[in-house]
Amino acid sequence: MENNIPAIYGSLVFNDKIMRNKLPKDVYKALRKTIQNGTHLELDVANAVAVAMKEWAVENGATHYTHWFQPMTGVTAEKHDSFISPTDDGQIIMDFSGKELVKGEPDASSFPSGGLRATFEARGYTAWDPTSPAFIKDGTLYIPTAFCSYSGEALDKKTPLLRSMEALSNEAVKLLHILGNKEVSHVSTTIGPEQEYFLIDKEDYKKRKDLIFTGRTLIGAPAPKGQEMEDHYFGSLRPRVSAFMHELDTELWKFGIPAKTKHNEVAPAQHELAPVFDTANVAVDHNQLTMEIMKKVADKHGLICLLHEKPFEGINGSGKHNNWSMITNTGLNLLDPGKTPGENTQFLVFLVAVIKAVDDYADLLRISVASAGNDHRLGANEAPPAIVSIFVGDELTQVLKAIETDSFFNGGNKVQLEIGAHVLPHFVKDNTDRNRTSPFAFTGNKFEFRALGSSASVATPNIVLNTAVAEVLRQFAEKLSKVPEEELSSAVHALLKETLSEHKRVIFNGNGYTDEWVEEAARRGLPNLKATPDCLPCFVSDKNVKLFTDHKIFTKGELFSRYEILLENYSKTIHIESKTMENMVQKDFMSALSAYISEVAETAKAKMSVVSGISVGYEAKLLEKLTALQEDIMEKLEALKADTKTAETLTDALKTAQTYENTILPDMEALRAVVDEAEALIPDEVLPYPTYSKMLFYV
């Protein structure tokens, strides 16, 4: 069965094929209308869908159903109810109503709300999202839903995402109609989120408190070899990893997740999976499911899948590249340049709109990828800097320059790439190179937002991106709406020219890793928000509150609640890391260090000079070094403990986050430096946990 991919693909999904077979024609048409146009679903239709969905689920072994939602915890949530309904004769029937399909009532008091809900205000609602298909997992029918409070506030990531998709579609359709493309009635945003991850042995993981509690190693001397040989990237797959990837693909395909590409990444023990594009909210659901299935499949193979952005110091961390585009209901990719991008007015309008949106709302895009974990990664050698800029490539740069300067663009023809060996086939050169250092890069017919961390939900950056672009499209439509048809071409040109002149500062095609770019970005006035506490206050600035409330993505209360939650999550994350580090160093590492010092002292004593009575040789010098490090570790450990205790007393959310950033993290880094130095002098068998060498090179 596993080799028959068409048979297993989507076999656990209540997809369009199943709906067409199971539903009466009028019900199917009504449901498709809701899915395609966002129209209201009547209860009689919901009842018919519920009956068919339940029958299909039971036929496939399901006994329960759950409303599957995405609260602001960063992971998914579910409450399982069985289909059974007792009858008067002591028997049961398998029952599922339209009301149960469209609405659930989970407890809302125990999820993060940022002050929107008091603890005693428990009632919350989940509402079926019919645009994302239901599926069966572990004997339960999973129904993707939105999650809101009793008073209607969005308590999840799906609700604002759906709002942002609708906002962008509305504004894009208006502008397309002005440009003469009146056939379009809907525009969808699509995402293809690439997922990076690490695989390590489960037995090694069990011996690392830091990985168990925080997802990253808080201490650990580097292995003799890292990634400097660049031999792991795209290298041959080890048998154990290959077996994991094969089963992962099979499991993902069953859920209709279009897993396409898999390979080794740059760092040892690091890998990547990339899917085919899907509609934004479906892609978000699929990515949450992908992360969950990765962990379950890894466990079956005696492995642990690490999704933290920086699980190992000194080698590349993991990101999640967010490939984003806009597709019309007529099948047109609005970011496809066509054969001659210089003449494709519609493409250029939407391209320039994205450029302006990224410049206007660079702070929001930075916030959308902000987390304690991702702060370790951004700006390092494997990730773009915290400065948000756009790469468009040489050809489009020339096109845009020609528009701005009213000059003739002499280009646009595809170039055949010569690769020097006649036996190899010729192929057409892309109109852009790839720039791994750019946080927001145009890659042919889409934009790749590369700053997102590997463990994060892809909902947040797409909420921001959709809303920011919707706002610029609204502005463009407003300026062009009253222009006579015969003057439209020149008006569009003038609009593009003016916009590029004002926002070209955000375009940068060079190396984003260099110090020169940091200095150049400062001269251009581009924000450089390096850490999460630095950028989060921008979330609730007047400009950004206006953006979200104007397009009805968030209410002001919903925005401020998310601001509070993000600050709390940052502080709580580093607090857990601090306490874990304290526990690990004090209870585990120091006992190993003391035992080894005693062993070395015995050897040094045995080598004591008979003449002078002084220990001589290698052991004596090692003993002196280890003893000095031991004292240094204790001093830095006490400083960390004292500062963490002080941080625990703070009540202001922003001040607390800033204290963890500016005091606790430096304390942890200072302690780690001396612990790692001491670890490098201790034999592996003495240490109570596996080393970097063991974890990264023995899978």
Secondary structure, DSSP 4 states (H G I P E B T S, - for coil): -TT-HHHHTTTTB--HHHHHHHS-HHHHHHHHHHHHH-PPPPHHHHHHHHHHHHHHHHHTT--EEEEEB-BTTSS-B--EEESEEE-TTS-EEE---HHHHHEE--B-TTS--TTSS-TT--BEEEEE-TTS--EEETTEEEEEEEEEETT--B-BSHHHHHHHHHHHHHHHHHHHHHTT-TT---EEEEEEE-EEEEEEEHHHHHT-HHHHHHSS-SS-PPPS--STT--STTPPPPHHHHHHHHHHHHHHHHTT--EEEEEE-SSTTEEEEEEPPEEHHHHHHHHHHHHHHHHHHHHHTTEEEE--S-SSTTS---B--EEEEEEETTS-BTT---S-TTT-HHHHHHHHHHHHHHHHTHHHHHHTT--HHHHTTTTSTTS--SB--EE-HHHHHHHHHHHHHT------PPPEEP-S-TTSPPEEPPSS---TT-SEEE-SSSEEE---BTTS-SHHHHHHHHHHHHHHHHHHHHHHTTS-GGGHHHHHHHHHHHHHHHHGGGB--S-TTSHHHHHHHHHHT--B--SHHHHGGGGGSHHHHHHHHHTTS--HHHHHHHHHHHHHHHHHHHHHHHHHHHHIIIIIIHHHHHHHHHHHHHHHHHT--TTT----SHHHHHHHHHHHHHHHHHHHHHHHHHHHHHHHT---HHHHHHHIIIIIHHHHHHHHHHHHHHHTTS-GGGSSS--HHHHHH--
